[in-house]
Amino acid sequence: MWMKARDQSNVREKTEHELTLTRIVKDLGSATIDGRRAEYEAARVEASAFFTAAHFEIDQRDKSPLTQQQRDGLLPLLASRDELITLLARSDPAAADKLSNLYVSVRKILGI
């Protein structure tokens, strides 16, 4: 019984890790698509959700399902938050390319 509970706990942790990665990438992917479609307000909201979730995971340190390497890789990318959110708020088409580049970088860092 104890071993089954331990195994289930490991499966749950792995699933939570995958879900966290999926949510982070989904928010950024949605922002990227909406940015390309010139749906800047939707893209701004989704990009903001991405930045908030990524910052939260970095702040969690060892409690985060992200590895130290993933957190270290994400941190410098989050510096573009204010610039990107401002571009989206101004409905600037340049935001679409920045979102696309960020999306590719995040996927590479997270190994997705």
N, C-alpha and C positions, 0 to 999 in steps of 0.2 A: 504494500500500500504506500509506504513512504517513497519508494523508488518511482512509482507511478506519479505521485504528486510532484516529485522533483522533475521528472521528465515533462510533465504538463507545464510546470513553471518555466522551464527552459523554452518550450514551444511558445508560451505566451510572451516571454521577453523577446524572442526572435520576431514574432508577429508584430509586437509593438514597435520594434526597431524599423521594420519594413513599412509599417503604417506611417511612422513619423517621416521617413524619407519620401514616401509617396505624397503625403500632404504638402510638404515643402515644395517639391517639384511641381505638383499639380497647381498650386497657387501661382507659381512663377510661369508655368506653361500657359495657364489661362490668361495671365496678364500679357504675355507675349502675343498670343493670338488676338486678344482684344486690341492691343496696341497696333498690330498690323491692320486690323479692320477699322482703325480710327475711332474706336470706342474707348476714348481716353479716360473717362471717369471710371468705367468698369475696370480698366487696366490699372488705374491708380489704386483702387480699392484692393484689387488682388495683389498687386505688387506690395502694397503696405502690409497685407496679411503675410506674404512671404517674408518680408524683412522682420516683422514682429516675431514670427515663428522661429526664424533662423537665429535671431538675437536671443530668444528664450532658450533655445537648445544650447547655444554657446555659454550663456550664463549658468546653465545647469551643471556645467563641467562634467564630472564623472557620473552624475546622475542621469545625464543625457544618453540616449541610445546611440548618439553619434560618437565616433571614435575621436580621440584627440587630434589625429591627423585631419579628419574631416572638419572638425571645429576650427583648427588652425587655417585650413584652406578657405573656409567660408568667411572668416573674419575680415580679411582685406577687401573682399567683394562687397561687403555690407557698407563700406565707406561711401559708396555711390548712391546711397539711399536718398538723401536730400535732393541731390541733383536730378535723379530720375523721377522722383515724386513731383518735383517742380516742373519738369518738362511735361509730364503727363497732365498736371493741373493747368498748364498753359496750352494744352492740345498741340504740342510740338511734335511733328512727325519724326524727328530725330530720336524720340523715345523708343520707337519700335525697334530700331537697330540696336540700341543699347540694351533693351530687354532681351532681344535674341542672343546677343553676345553673352549676357549674364546667364541666361538659361543654359547655353552650351557649357559655360564654365562651371556652373553649379552641378550639372549632371556629371561632368567629368570628375569633379571633386568627390561627389557622393558615390560615384561608381555605378551610376544608373544608366 
